[in-house]
Amino acid sequence: MYYPKNQIQSSLFSNGELYNPETGQAYYGYYFKTSDNKFFTGKEPNDGKNIQLFSSPTPIPPTNFEIGQEDPRFYPENLRYSVLTKANPNRLPFTPVPYYPILSQVDIENGEFTRYFCKKYNENLYIEINSTNYSASIGSNLYFGIQFLWVISGDKEQVKQTNAKQVELVEQTLNIQGLAQYLKFNYLQFYQA
């Protein structure tokens, strides 16, 4: 058989919606479709013996399972929708929840508080989060957590320099960039006069 390439849809996959008349069973595997709506086994015309397949009005279940026997493809451990959850089936992927710090009286008296952030591994995306969300970020495959002290009282110029150096130190230590831009270089944020 010969069909021009522009009249073939190749590398399609059947999940039992087609059947093989030679075996009388559902066909599971690669097939190609021709412009005259015929289906053949193989990824393309030169892929082995091309047996013509036919549409099944209803999908035929796999024949290697007896009626009433459980199909392992549908066991809970095989239904993972993500490689991330498969790594630890008891843990859902970490999702950062944005947070804006609200200073407590203790923070104001101490003159500093801890700020928590997460950064996406593969892009320059920062999100400020709370301590609970920070704890949940540990072990994430998409984000990593960052925490550091943020000074809020004292000599204004000293506070600004201290916070700027703290951000610079975090960027150098973790080999990241963009945290200062995310903070809009506002090193006096939450400053208490």
C-alpha positions in Angstrom: 0.0 0.0 0.0 1.1 3.5 -0.7 -0.2 6.8 0.7 1.6 10.1 0.3 2.8 11.5 3.7 0.3 14.3 3.6 -2.5 11.8 3.6 -1.4 10.0 6.8 -1.7 10.8 10.4 1.1 8.8 12.1 2.0 7.8 15.6 -1.6 7.6 17.0 -2.3 5.4 19.9 -5.3 3.1 20.5 -6.5 2.3 24.1 -8.9 -0.4 22.9 -11.2 1.7 20.8 -9.9 -0.2 17.7 -9.9 -4.0 17.2 -7.8 -6.3 15.3 -9.9 -8.6 13.0 -7.1 -11.2 12.8 -7.2 -11.8 16.6 -10.8 -10.6 17.2 -9.5 -8.6 20.2 -9.1 -5.0 21.1 -6.0 -3.3 19.8 -3.7 -1.5 22.2 -0.8 0.2 20.6 0.4 2.6 17.8 -1.5 2.9 14.6 -1.8 5.4 11.7 -4.9 6.7 10.0 -5.2 7.4 6.2 -7.1 10.1 4.4 -9.8 7.6 3.5 -10.5 6.8 7.2 -8.7 3.5 7.4 -6.6 2.5 10.4 -3.5 0.3 10.3 -1.1 -1.1 12.9 2.3 0.6 13.3 3.3 4.2 13.6 3.6 4.6 9.9 3.2 2.5 6.7 6.7 1.0 6.8 6.5 0.0 10.5 6.3 -3.8 10.3 3.2 -5.7 9.0 0.4 -3.2 8.7 -2.8 -4.9 9.6 -6.0 -3.0 9.0 -7.9 -2.2 12.2 -11.6 -1.4 12.6 -13.4 0.9 15.0 -15.2 -0.7 17.9 -18.6 0.8 18.8 -17.7 0.5 22.5 -14.2 0.1 23.9 -13.3 -3.5 24.5 -11.7 -4.2 27.9 -8.2 -5.8 27.9 -8.5 -9.5 27.5 -5.7 -10.4 29.9 -8.0 -9.6 32.9 -10.7 -11.9 34.0 -14.2 -10.5 34.7 -14.3 -9.2 38.2 -10.5 -9.1 38.5 -9.1 -5.7 39.6 -7.1 -3.9 37.0 -3.8 -2.6 38.5 -3.8 0.4 36.2 -6.5 1.8 38.5 -4.9 1.1 41.9 -4.5 4.4 43.9 -0.7 4.3 43.7 -0.8 4.2 39.9 -3.2 7.1 39.5 -0.7 9.8 40.5 -1.2 12.9 38.3 2.3 14.2 38.9 5.8 13.0 39.4 6.0 15.4 42.3 3.3 13.6 44.3 4.6 10.2 43.3 7.9 10.9 45.0 6.0 11.0 48.3 2.4 9.8 48.0 1.4 11.1 51.4 2.4 14.7 50.5 0.6 17.1 48.2 2.8 19.6 46.2 3.7 22.7 48.1 1.6 25.8 47.2 2.9 29.1 48.5 0.3 31.3 50.2 1.2 35.0 49.9 1.5 36.8 53.3 1.9 40.4 54.4 3.6 40.6 57.8 1.7 42.2 60.6 4.0 43.3 63.4 3.2 42.2 66.9 4.0 44.2 70.1 6.8 41.7 70.8 8.3 42.3 67.3 8.3 46.1 67.9 9.9 45.7 71.3 12.6 43.4 69.9 13.3 45.8 67.1 13.3 43.0 64.6 11.3 40.1 63.2 11.8 37.1 60.9 10.7 37.4 57.3 10.0 34.3 55.3 10.0 33.9 51.5 10.0 31.2 48.9 11.6 31.2 45.5 10.7 29.1 42.6 13.7 26.9 41.6 13.5 27.4 37.9 12.5 31.1 37.7 13.0 34.4 39.6 9.6 34.2 41.3 9.6 35.3 45.0 6.6 35.2 47.4 6.5 36.4 50.9 5.0 33.7 53.1 4.3 33.1 56.8 6.3 30.7 59.1 3.7 27.9 58.8 3.9 28.0 55.0 7.7 28.3 55.2 7.8 25.0 57.2 5.6 23.4 54.6 8.0 24.5 51.8 10.8 22.3 53.2 11.2 19.4 50.8 9.3 21.0 48.0 10.4 20.1 44.4 9.3 23.5 43.0 10.2 26.1 45.7 12.8 26.6 48.4 12.4 28.7 51.5 14.4 31.7 52.6 14.3 33.3 56.1 16.2 36.1 57.7 15.9 38.8 60.4 14.5 42.2 59.4 15.5 45.1 61.6 12.7 47.6 62.2 14.1 50.0 64.9 17.2 52.0 65.6 19.1 54.6 63.7 17.3 55.0 60.4 20.5 54.9 58.2 21.9 51.9 60.2 18.6 50.0 59.8 18.6 50.6 56.1 22.2 49.4 55.7 21.7 46.4 57.9 18.7 45.2 56.0 20.4 45.9 52.6 23.4 43.8 53.8 21.2 41.1 55.0 19.4 40.8 51.6 22.8 40.9 49.8 24.2 38.2 52.1 21.1 35.9 51.4 21.5 36.4 47.6 25.2 35.6 47.7 24.9 32.6 50.1 22.1 31.0 48.1 23.5 32.1 44.7 20.2 33.8 43.8 19.3 37.2 42.4 16.2 39.3 42.4 15.3 39.3 46.1 16.3 43.0 46.4 14.1 43.9 43.4 11.2 41.9 44.8 11.5 44.0 48.0 11.7 47.1 45.7 14.9 48.1 47.5 12.7 49.3 50.4 15.0 48.4 53.3 13.1 50.6 55.7 9.8 48.7 55.2 8.1 48.3 58.6 10.5 50.8 60.2 9.4 52.0 63.6 10.6 55.5 64.4 
